[in-house]
Amino acid sequence: MKLIIGGYAQGKLDYVREHFSVEEKNIHEACLPPKRKDATEEVVVVNRLNQWFLSLEKREEAGKLLEETISAYRNLILITEEVGNGIVPMTKEDRQWRDDVGALQVELAQQADEVIRVLCKIGQKIK
């Protein structure tokens, strides 16, 4: 699994399109790809993972859902926005979401084979 991280509108998805062989049908916006019984070698991308996390009713299930997805898609690329750099959200709920997403990103970075930070559509491998 590869984790692509960077700020809002920094060209993360464009970077992935340019550097990895991914078909448009395998790019999933703010949602996980369909569940599979058997693993696939296709390159599959989840763009805006942080927005998917925001949409969950039960955020404590995120880890299990992602674990299943990582197991099923061997060439999975997760793209997420950095949420810890910048203005602190005003509401308690938004601060909690930011903290939860940050913790999820830390876990994913530890599991990832590669972590690439993208700034201005330029990738820098940090793991």
Secondary structure, 3 states (H helix, E strand, C coil): CEEEEECCCCCHHHHHHHHCCCCHHHEEECCCCCCCCCCEEEEEEEECHHHHHHHCCCHHHHHHHHHHHHHHEEEEEEEEECCCCCCCCCCHHHHHHHHHHHHHHHHHHHHCCEEEEEECCEEEECC
